Amino acid sequence: MEQFLEIITKPDNIPIVALLVSVIFFSWLAWTKAAKNDLQDTPDEAKMDDKVQVWPYLVRVEFLMSIAVMAVLVLWSVFLDAPLEEPANRALTPNPSKAPWYFLGLQELLVYFDPWIAGVVLPTLIIVGLMAIPYIDINEKGNGYYTFKERKFAILTFSFGFLILWVALIVLGTFMRGPGWNFFWPWEKWDPHYVGVLTNVDFSEMFGIATRLPDNSLNPVAFIFGALCVIGLYSIIPAYWMMKKNSEFIKKLGLVRYHTIAFLFVSMIGVVIKILLRLGPPVLGLNPVKYVWVTPWFNI
C-alpha cells in the first residue's frame, strides 16, 4: 500500500483525488435532493414561476467563486511543486508512459479497441452525443429541480457513461496501470520487470470457429459470425425497445430522434461488452477476446 499512497499523493495526481472527492460529493448531493423531491407530488421548485435576473444575482455568485478558485490555485502553486521532470531523452521511454490524466480514459480504451476506434470514433461519438442531447430530449419535466422518477433513462444513462466509462477509467489508468500498462491492485508493488502473458483470441474462436484458414486467409464463416454479432447488437436492442415502448411515445419522439438515441445508447453498451469480453474470460480461466468482428479492412 506504500506505493499506492505515494501515487495518490504525487502533485500531478492531486487533481484526480480532488475529482473523486467532488464527484462523490455532488453525486450524493444530487441524488439526495432528487430523492427528497420525488417524495412530493410536485416539487417546490416546479411550482415556482418567478424569474431571477442574471445580474446581479448569478454574476455576483460567480465572481465570488472565481476569487475563491484563484485563491485555491495560488495556495496550490505555493505548497505543491509543479510535476516537472528532466528534459526528454529520445533514447529512454518512461515506463509506464501515460497521457495527461484527463486523457487517461481514452488511453485505457486502447487496451480494448484499435486506435482508430478508441482515439477517433469513440471521442467523436462522445462529443456528438453531448451536443445532440438538447435536440433529442423531449422530456419537459425535471427542468430547474432535481428529480429521478421523471427522468430515469436520461439520468441513469448519463451517470453510467460519466461515472463508469469516464471517471472510473481515469482512476483505473492512473492508480492501477503500472509498467508495461499492466494491471496492479492498489496493494501490489509495481514491478518494472513483470511481463503479463495473455493469449488473445477472437470471439468466433470461443465457439470453435477459426478466424483464419490454413492458408492464413480470412475464414468467411468467422466474418459472417462477427458481422451478425455486431449488426445484431445494433438491431435487436433498438427493435426490442421500440416494441416495448408505447406507440404514442415513439410517435412523439420521432424516428430520427429515436434511432439517434438508440445508436448512441447501443454504442455505449457495446463499449461495456467489449471491456467485459477482455477482462471477464481470464477470471473464468479462458482467453481474453481481442476482436469480435475481423474483416479485411478493419477489426472491431
TORBA-703366 format. One record per residue (C-alpha): chain; residue number from 0; residue in three letters; y, z, x. Coordinates in steps of 0.1 Angstrom, whole numbers, plus 5000, padded with zeros to 4 digits. Example, Ala and Ser with C-alpha at 12.3 -4.5 7.8 and 13.67 -1.06 7.14 Angstrom:
! TORBA-703366
{chain=A | n=0 | res=ala | v=4955 | w=5078 | u=5123}
{chain=A | n=1 | res=ser | v=4989 | w=5071 | u=5137}
END
This chain:
! TORBA-703366
{chain=A | n=0 | res=met | v=5000 | w=5000 | u=5000}
{chain=A | n=1 | res=glu | v=5023 | w=5004 | u=5030}
{chain=A | n=2 | res=gln | v=5027 | w=4966 | u=5033}
{chain=A | n=3 | res=phe | v=5034 | w=4963 | u=4996}
{chain=A | n=4 | res=leu | v=5061 | w=4989 | u=4998}
{chain=A | n=5 | res=glu | v=5075 | w=4971 | u=5028}
{chain=A | n=6 | res=ile | v=5076 | w=4938 | u=5009}
{chain=A | n=7 | res=ile | v=5093 | w=4951 | u=4978}
{chain=A | n=8 | res=thr | v=5120 | w=4969 | u=4999}
{chain=A | n=9 | res=lys | v=5129 | w=4938 | u=5020}
{chain=A | n=10 | res=pro | v=5165 | w=4928 | u=5015}
{chain=A | n=11 | res=asp | v=5156 | w=4893 | u=5002}
{chain=A | n=12 | res=asn | v=5132 | w=4908 | u=4977}
{chain=A | n=13 | res=ile | v=5157 | w=4932 | u=4961}
{chain=A | n=14 | res=pro | v=5168 | w=4906 | u=4935}
{chain=A | n=15 | res=ile | v=5132 | w=4903 | u=4923}
{chain=A | n=16 | res=val | v=5129 | w=4940 | u=4919}
{chain=A | n=17 | res=ala | v=5162 | w=4940 | u=4900}
{chain=A | n=18 | res=leu | v=5149 | w=4911 | u=4879}
{chain=A | n=19 | res=leu | v=5118 | w=4930 | u=4870}
{chain=A | n=20 | res=val | v=5138 | w=4961 | u=4860}
{chain=A | n=21 | res=ser | v=5163 | w=4942 | u=4840}
{chain=A | n=22 | res=val | v=5137 | w=4920 | u=4822}
{chain=A | n=23 | res=ile | v=5116 | w=4951 | u=4813}
{chain=A | n=24 | res=phe | v=5147 | w=4970 | u=4800}
{chain=A | n=25 | res=phe | v=5162 | w=4942 | u=4780}
{chain=A | n=26 | res=ser | v=5128 | w=4931 | u=4766}
{chain=A | n=27 | res=trp | v=5123 | w=4967 | u=4754}
{chain=A | n=28 | res=leu | v=5158 | w=4968 | u=4740}
{chain=A | n=29 | res=ala | v=5154 | w=4936 | u=4721}
{chain=A | n=30 | res=trp | v=5120 | w=4944 | u=4707}
{chain=A | n=31 | res=thr | v=5132 | w=4979 | u=4697}
{chain=A | n=32 | res=lys | v=5162 | w=4965 | u=4678}
{chain=A | n=33 | res=ala | v=5141 | w=4938 | u=4662}
{chain=A | n=34 | res=ala | v=5115 | w=4964 | u=4650}
{chain=A | n=35 | res=lys | v=5143 | w=4985 | u=4636}
{chain=A | n=36 | res=asn | v=5159 | w=4956 | u=4617}
{chain=A | n=37 | res=asp | v=5125 | w=4944 | u=4604}
{chain=A | n=38 | res=leu | v=5121 | w=4976 | u=4586}
{chain=A | n=39 | res=gln | v=5151 | w=4968 | u=4564}
{chain=A | n=40 | res=asp | v=5150 | w=4942 | u=4537}
{chain=A | n=41 | res=thr | v=5183 | w=4927 | u=4550}
{chain=A | n=42 | res=pro | v=5195 | w=4939 | u=4584}
{chain=A | n=43 | res=asp | v=5230 | w=4954 | u=4585}
{chain=A | n=44 | res=glu | v=5242 | w=4926 | u=4609}
{chain=A | n=45 | res=ala | v=5231 | w=4899 | u=4584}
{chain=A | n=46 | res=lys | v=5253 | w=4914 | u=4557}
{chain=A | n=47 | res=met | v=5284 | w=4911 | u=4579}
{chain=A | n=48 | res=asp | v=5305 | w=4880 | u=4574}
{chain=A | n=49 | res=asp | v=5336 | w=4891 | u=4593}
{chain=A | n=50 | res=lys | v=5346 | w=4872 | u=4624}
{chain=A | n=51 | res=val | v=5355 | w=4888 | u=4657}
{chain=A | n=52 | res=gln | v=5380 | w=4869 | u=4678}
{chain=A | n=53 | res=val | v=5370 | w=4859 | u=4713}
{chain=A | n=54 | res=trp | v=5404 | w=4871 | u=4726}
{chain=A | n=55 | res=pro | v=5409 | w=4899 | u=4734}
{chain=A | n=56 | res=tyr | v=5376 | w=4915 | u=4724}
{chain=A | n=57 | res=leu | v=5350 | w=4893 | u=4742}
{chain=A | n=58 | res=val | v=5372 | w=4884 | u=4771}
{chain=A | n=59 | res=arg | v=5380 | w=4920 | u=4778}
{chain=A | n=60 | res=val | v=5344 | w=4930 | u=4780}
{chain=A | n=61 | res=glu | v=5335 | w=4900 | u=4802}
{chain=A | n=62 | res=phe | v=5364 | w=4908 | u=4825}
{chain=A | n=63 | res=leu | v=5353 | w=4944 | u=4829}
{chain=A | n=64 | res=met | v=5317 | w=4934 | u=4836}
{chain=A | n=65 | res=ser | v=5328 | w=4908 | u=4862}
{chain=A | n=66 | res=ile | v=5347 | w=4936 | u=4880}
{chain=A | n=67 | res=ala | v=5315 | w=4958 | u=4879}
{chain=A | n=68 | res=val | v=5293 | w=4930 | u=4892}
{chain=A | n=69 | res=met | v=5317 | w=4923 | u=4920}
{chain=A | n=70 | res=ala | v=5317 | w=4959 | u=4929}
{chain=A | n=71 | res=val | v=5279 | w=4960 | u=4930}
{chain=A | n=72 | res=leu | v=5278 | w=4928 | u=4952}
{chain=A | n=73 | res=val | v=5303 | w=4944 | u=4976}
{chain=A | n=74 | res=leu | v=5282 | w=4976 | u=4979}
{chain=A | n=75 | res=trp | v=5251 | w=4955 | u=4982}
{chain=A | n=76 | res=ser | v=5265 | w=4935 | u=5011}
{chain=A | n=77 | res=val | v=5277 | w=4967 | u=5029}
{chain=A | n=78 | res=phe | v=5244 | w=4987 | u=5027}
{chain=A | n=79 | res=leu | v=5219 | w=4958 | u=5029}
{chain=A | n=80 | res=asp | v=5217 | w=4934 | u=5058}
{chain=A | n=81 | res=ala | v=5215 | w=4897 | u=5050}
{chain=A | n=82 | res=pro | v=5180 | w=4884 | u=5053}
{chain=A | n=83 | res=leu | v=5189 | w=4861 | u=5082}
{chain=A | n=84 | res=glu | v=5163 | w=4851 | u=5107}
{chain=A | n=85 | res=glu | v=5163 | w=4834 | u=5141}
{chain=A | n=86 | res=pro | v=5171 | w=4797 | u=5144}
{chain=A | n=87 | res=ala | v=5142 | w=4775 | u=5131}
{chain=A | n=88 | res=asn | v=5116 | w=4764 | u=5156}
{chain=A | n=89 | res=arg | v=5101 | w=4730 | u=5150}
{chain=A | n=90 | res=ala | v=5070 | w=4740 | u=5168}
{chain=A | n=91 | res=leu | v=5064 | w=4771 | u=5147}
{chain=A | n=92 | res=thr | v=5059 | w=4771 | u=5110}
{chain=A | n=93 | res=pro | v=5063 | w=4805 | u=5092}
{chain=A | n=94 | res=asn | v=5032 | w=4818 | u=5076}
{chain=A | n=95 | res=pro | v=5035 | w=4822 | u=5047}
{chain=A | n=96 | res=ser | v=5062 | w=4796 | u=5042}
{chain=A | n=97 | res=lys | v=5078 | w=4804 | u=5009}
{chain=A | n=98 | res=ala | v=5106 | w=4788 | u=4988}
{chain=A | n=99 | res=pro | v=5136 | w=4808 | u=4977}
{chain=A | n=100 | res=trp | v=5125 | w=4834 | u=4951}
{chain=A | n=101 | res=tyr | v=5139 | w=4815 | u=4922}
{chain=A | n=102 | res=phe | v=5117 | w=4786 | u=4930}
{chain=A | n=103 | res=leu | v=5085 | w=4805 | u=4937}
{chain=A | n=104 | res=gly | v=5072 | w=4799 | u=4902}
{chain=A | n=105 | res=leu | v=5072 | w=4762 | u=4909}
{chain=A | n=106 | res=gln | v=5056 | w=4767 | u=4943}
{chain=A | n=107 | res=glu | v=5029 | w=4788 | u=4926}
{chain=A | n=108 | res=leu | v=5023 | w=4759 | u=4902}
{chain=A | n=109 | res=leu | v=5015 | w=4737 | u=4933}
{chain=A | n=110 | res=val | v=4983 | w=4757 | u=4936}
{chain=A | n=111 | res=tyr | v=4971 | w=4743 | u=4902}
{chain=A | n=112 | res=phe | v=4987 | w=4709 | u=4900}
{chain=A | n=113 | res=asp | v=4996 | w=4679 | u=4922}
{chain=A | n=114 | res=pro | v=5032 | w=4678 | u=4935}
{chain=A | n=115 | res=trp | v=5043 | w=4651 | u=4910}
{chain=A | n=116 | res=ile | v=5034 | w=4674 | u=4881}
{chain=A | n=117 | res=ala | v=5044 | w=4708 | u=4895}
{chain=A | n=118 | res=gly | v=5076 | w=4695 | u=4912}
{chain=A | n=119 | res=val | v=5088 | w=4668 | u=4888}
{chain=A | n=120 | res=val | v=5071 | w=4667 | u=4854}
{chain=A | n=121 | res=leu | v=5070 | w=4704 | u=4846}
{chain=A | n=122 | res=pro | v=5106 | w=4712 | u=4857}
{chain=A | n=123 | res=thr | v=5118 | w=4682 | u=4837}
{chain=A | n=124 | res=leu | v=5099 | w=4694 | u=4806}
{chain=A | n=125 | res=ile | v=5114 | w=4729 | u=4810}
{chain=A | n=126 | res=ile | v=5149 | w=4715 | u=4812}
{chain=A | n=127 | res=val | v=5144 | w=4691 | u=4783}
{chain=A | n=128 | res=gly | v=5127 | w=4717 | u=4762}
{chain=A | n=129 | res=leu | v=5155 | w=4742 | u=4766}
{chain=A | n=130 | res=met | v=5181 | w=4715 | u=4758}
{chain=A | n=131 | res=ala | v=5161 | w=4705 | u=4727}
{chain=A | n=132 | res=ile | v=5159 | w=4740 | u=4712}
{chain=A | n=133 | res=pro | v=5192 | w=4737 | u=4692}
{chain=A | n=134 | res=tyr | v=5182 | w=4703 | u=4678}
{chain=A | n=135 | res=ile | v=5146 | w=4712 | u=4668}
{chain=A | n=136 | res=asp | v=5152 | w=4747 | u=4654}
{chain=A | n=137 | res=ile | v=5157 | w=4745 | u=4617}
{chain=A | n=138 | res=asn | v=5153 | w=4783 | u=4610}
{chain=A | n=139 | res=glu | v=5187 | w=4796 | u=4600}
{chain=A | n=140 | res=lys | v=5175 | w=4832 | u=4600}
{chain=A | n=141 | res=gly | v=5180 | w=4856 | u=4629}
{chain=A | n=142 | res=asn | v=5215 | w=4844 | u=4638}
{chain=A | n=143 | res=gly | v=5236 | w=4873 | u=4650}
{chain=A | n=144 | res=tyr | v=5210 | w=4900 | u=4648}
{chain=A | n=145 | res=tyr | v=5176 | w=4910 | u=4664}
{chain=A | n=146 | res=thr | v=5145 | w=4902 | u=4643}
{chain=A | n=147 | res=phe | v=5109 | w=4893 | u=4649}
{chain=A | n=148 | res=lys | v=5093 | w=4887 | u=4615}
{chain=A | n=149 | res=glu | v=5118 | w=4860 | u=4607}
{chain=A | n=150 | res=arg | v=5114 | w=4841 | u=4640}
{chain=A | n=151 | res=lys | v=5078 | w=4849 | u=4651}
{chain=A | n=152 | res=phe | v=5069 | w=4815 | u=4665}
{chain=A | n=153 | res=ala | v=5101 | w=4810 | u=4684}
{chain=A | n=154 | res=ile | v=5102 | w=4845 | u=4699}
{chain=A | n=155 | res=leu | v=5065 | w=4845 | u=4709}
{chain=A | n=156 | res=thr | v=5067 | w=4811 | u=4724}
{chain=A | n=157 | res=phe | v=5099 | w=4817 | u=4744}
{chain=A | n=158 | res=ser | v=5087 | w=4852 | u=4755}
{chain=A | n=159 | res=phe | v=5054 | w=4838 | u=4767}
{chain=A | n=160 | res=gly | v=5070 | w=4809 | u=4786}
{chain=A | n=161 | res=phe | v=5097 | w=4831 | u=4802}
{chain=A | n=162 | res=leu | v=5078 | w=4863 | u=4810}
{chain=A | n=163 | res=ile | v=5043 | w=4849 | u=4818}
{chain=A | n=164 | res=leu | v=5050 | w=4813 | u=4831}
{chain=A | n=165 | res=trp | v=5082 | w=4821 | u=4850}
{chain=A | n=166 | res=val | v=5088 | w=4858 | u=4858}
{chain=A | n=167 | res=ala | v=5051 | w=4866 | u=4864}
{chain=A | n=168 | res=leu | v=5046 | w=4835 | u=4886}
{chain=A | n=169 | res=ile | v=5077 | w=4846 | u=4907}
{chain=A | n=170 | res=val | v=5062 | w=4881 | u=4911}
{chain=A | n=171 | res=leu | v=5028 | w=4866 | u=4920}
{chain=A | n=172 | res=gly | v=5043 | w=4843 | u=4945}
{chain=A | n=173 | res=thr | v=5064 | w=4870 | u=4961}
{chain=A | n=174 | res=phe | v=5042 | w=4900 | u=4963}
{chain=A | n=175 | res=met | v=5007 | w=4887 | u=4961}
{chain=A | n=176 | res=arg | v=5007 | w=4854 | u=4981}
{chain=A | n=177 | res=gly | v=5003 | w=4861 | u=5018}
{chain=A | n=178 | res=pro | v=4994 | w=4840 | u=5049}
{chain=A | n=179 | res=gly | v=4980 | w=4806 | u=5040}
{chain=A | n=180 | res=trp | v=4992 | w=4812 | u=5005}
{chain=A | n=181 | res=asn | v=4960 | w=4832 | u=4999}
{chain=A | n=182 | res=phe | v=4959 | w=4858 | u=4972}
{chain=A | n=183 | res=phe | v=4961 | w=4895 | u=4982}
{chain=A | n=184 | res=trp | v=4961 | w=4925 | u=4959}
{chain=A | n=185 | res=pro | v=4990 | w=4950 | u=4965}
{chain=A | n=186 | res=trp | v=4967 | w=4975 | u=4982}
{chain=A | n=187 | res=glu | v=4953 | w=4948 | u=5006}
{chain=A | n=188 | res=lys | v=4968 | w=4941 | u=5040}
{chain=A | n=189 | res=trp | v=4980 | w=4906 | u=5047}
{chain=A | n=190 | res=asp | v=4955 | w=4892 | u=5073}
{chain=A | n=191 | res=pro | v=4970 | w=4861 | u=5090}
{chain=A | n=192 | res=his | v=4935 | w=4851 | u=5102}
{chain=A | n=193 | res=tyr | v=4920 | w=4852 | u=5067}
{chain=A | n=194 | res=val | v=4906 | w=4819 | u=5055}
{chain=A | n=195 | res=gly | v=4896 | w=4817 | u=5019}
{chain=A | n=196 | res=val | v=4867 | w=4793 | u=5014}
{chain=A | n=197 | res=leu | v=4867 | w=4777 | u=4979}
{chain=A | n=198 | res=thr | v=4847 | w=4746 | u=4968}
{chain=A | n=199 | res=asn | v=4867 | w=4730 | u=4941}
{chain=A | n=200 | res=val | v=4851 | w=4708 | u=4915}
{chain=A | n=201 | res=asp | v=4864 | w=4685 | u=4888}
{chain=A | n=202 | res=phe | v=4860 | w=4696 | u=4852}
{chain=A | n=203 | res=ser | v=4834 | w=4670 | u=4844}
{chain=A | n=204 | res=glu | v=4812 | w=4682 | u=4872}
{chain=A | n=205 | res=met | v=4808 | w=4716 | u=4854}
{chain=A | n=206 | res=phe | v=4789 | w=4696 | u=4828}
{chain=A | n=207 | res=gly | v=4768 | w=4676 | u=4852}
{chain=A | n=208 | res=ile | v=4790 | w=4645 | u=4852}
{chain=A | n=209 | res=ala | v=4797 | w=4634 | u=4887}
{chain=A | n=210 | res=thr | v=4833 | w=4622 | u=4894}
{chain=A | n=211 | res=arg | v=4822 | w=4597 | u=4920}
{chain=A | n=212 | res=leu | v=4792 | w=4573 | u=4920}
{chain=A | n=213 | res=pro | v=4770 | w=4570 | u=4952}
{chain=A | n=214 | res=asp | v=4793 | w=4541 | u=4964}
{chain=A | n=215 | res=asn | v=4823 | w=4565 | u=4961}
{chain=A | n=216 | res=ser | v=4838 | w=4546 | u=4932}
{chain=A | n=217 | res=leu | v=4851 | w=4564 | u=4901}
{chain=A | n=218 | res=asn | v=4825 | w=4573 | u=4875}
{chain=A | n=219 | res=pro | v=4836 | w=4557 | u=4842}
{chain=A | n=220 | res=val | v=4818 | w=4584 | u=4823}
{chain=A | n=221 | res=ala | v=4838 | w=4611 | u=4841}
{chain=A | n=222 | res=phe | v=4870 | w=4591 | u=4835}
{chain=A | n=223 | res=ile | v=4863 | w=4589 | u=4797}
{chain=A | n=224 | res=phe | v=4853 | w=4626 | u=4796}
{chain=A | n=225 | res=gly | v=4886 | w=4637 | u=4812}
{chain=A | n=226 | res=ala | v=4906 | w=4613 | u=4790}
{chain=A | n=227 | res=leu | v=4890 | w=4628 | u=4759}
{chain=A | n=228 | res=cys | v=4898 | w=4663 | u=4771}
{chain=A | n=229 | res=val | v=4935 | w=4657 | u=4778}
{chain=A | n=230 | res=ile | v=4941 | w=4634 | u=4748}
{chain=A | n=231 | res=gly | v=4921 | w=4657 | u=4726}
{chain=A | n=232 | res=leu | v=4942 | w=4687 | u=4736}
{chain=A | n=233 | res=tyr | v=4974 | w=4668 | u=4727}
{chain=A | n=234 | res=ser | v=4958 | w=4656 | u=4694}
{chain=A | n=235 | res=ile | v=4937 | w=4684 | u=4679}
{chain=A | n=236 | res=ile | v=4963 | w=4712 | u=4681}
{chain=A | n=237 | res=pro | v=4992 | w=4692 | u=4665}
{chain=A | n=238 | res=ala | v=4968 | w=4679 | u=4638}
{chain=A | n=239 | res=tyr | v=4954 | w=4714 | u=4631}
{chain=A | n=240 | res=trp | v=4989 | w=4728 | u=4629}
{chain=A | n=241 | res=met | v=5001 | w=4701 | u=4606}
{chain=A | n=242 | res=met | v=4972 | w=4707 | u=4582}
{chain=A | n=243 | res=lys | v=4977 | w=4745 | u=4583}
{chain=A | n=244 | res=lys | v=5014 | w=4744 | u=4576}
{chain=A | n=245 | res=asn | v=5026 | w=4736 | u=4541}
{chain=A | n=246 | res=ser | v=5039 | w=4701 | u=4534}
{chain=A | n=247 | res=glu | v=5074 | w=4714 | u=4525}
{chain=A | n=248 | res=phe | v=5078 | w=4729 | u=4560}
{chain=A | n=249 | res=ile | v=5067 | w=4697 | u=4577}
{chain=A | n=250 | res=lys | v=5090 | w=4676 | u=4554}
{chain=A | n=251 | res=lys | v=5120 | w=4698 | u=4562}
{chain=A | n=252 | res=leu | v=5112 | w=4698 | u=4599}
{chain=A | n=253 | res=gly | v=5107 | w=4660 | u=4601}
{chain=A | n=254 | res=leu | v=5081 | w=4641 | u=4621}
{chain=A | n=255 | res=val | v=5103 | w=4636 | u=4651}
{chain=A | n=256 | res=arg | v=5111 | w=4673 | u=4655}
{chain=A | n=257 | res=tyr | v=5075 | w=4683 | u=4647}
{chain=A | n=258 | res=his | v=5060 | w=4660 | u=4673}
{chain=A | n=259 | res=thr | v=5086 | w=4671 | u=4699}
{chain=A | n=260 | res=ile | v=5078 | w=4708 | u=4693}
{chain=A | n=261 | res=ala | v=5040 | w=4701 | u=4693}
{chain=A | n=262 | res=phe | v=5043 | w=4681 | u=4726}
{chain=A | n=263 | res=leu | v=5063 | w=4709 | u=4744}
{chain=A | n=264 | res=phe | v=5041 | w=4736 | u=4730}
{chain=A | n=265 | res=val | v=5008 | w=4719 | u=4739}
{chain=A | n=266 | res=ser | v=5022 | w=4711 | u=4774}
{chain=A | n=267 | res=met | v=5028 | w=4748 | u=4779}
{chain=A | n=268 | res=ile | v=4993 | w=4757 | u=4767}
{chain=A | n=269 | res=gly | v=4979 | w=4730 | u=4790}
{chain=A | n=270 | res=val | v=4995 | w=4748 | u=4820}
{chain=A | n=271 | res=val | v=4979 | w=4780 | u=4810}
{chain=A | n=272 | res=ile | v=4945 | w=4763 | u=4805}
{chain=A | n=273 | res=lys | v=4947 | w=4747 | u=4840}
{chain=A | n=274 | res=ile | v=4956 | w=4780 | u=4856}
{chain=A | n=275 | res=leu | v=4926 | w=4797 | u=4839}
{chain=A | n=276 | res=leu | v=4903 | w=4769 | u=4849}
{chain=A | n=277 | res=arg | v=4914 | w=4775 | u=4885}
{chain=A | n=278 | res=leu | v=4913 | w=4813 | u=4885}
{chain=A | n=279 | res=gly | v=4886 | w=4821 | u=4859}
{chain=A | n=280 | res=pro | v=4854 | w=4804 | u=4872}
{chain=A | n=281 | res=pro | v=4853 | w=4823 | u=4906}
{chain=A | n=282 | res=val | v=4853 | w=4856 | u=4886}
{chain=A | n=283 | res=leu | v=4821 | w=4843 | u=4869}
{chain=A | n=284 | res=gly | v=4806 | w=4831 | u=4902}
{chain=A | n=285 | res=leu | v=4814 | w=4795 | u=4895}
{chain=A | n=286 | res=asn | v=4835 | w=4770 | u=4915}
{chain=A | n=287 | res=pro | v=4872 | w=4766 | u=4905}
{chain=A | n=288 | res=val | v=4883 | w=4735 | u=4888}
{chain=A | n=289 | res=lys | v=4907 | w=4711 | u=4907}
{chain=A | n=290 | res=tyr | v=4912 | w=4683 | u=4882}
{chain=A | n=291 | res=val | v=4904 | w=4678 | u=4845}
{chain=A | n=292 | res=trp | v=4911 | w=4641 | u=4845}
{chain=A | n=293 | res=val | v=4906 | w=4619 | u=4875}
{chain=A | n=294 | res=thr | v=4920 | w=4583 | u=4874}
{chain=A | n=295 | res=pro | v=4926 | w=4556 | u=4900}
{chain=A | n=296 | res=trp | v=4964 | w=4562 | u=4896}
{chain=A | n=297 | res=phe | v=4969 | w=4599 | u=4890}
{chain=A | n=298 | res=asn | v=4950 | w=4631 | u=4886}
{chain=A | n=299 | res=ile | v=4956 | w=4660 | u=4862}
END
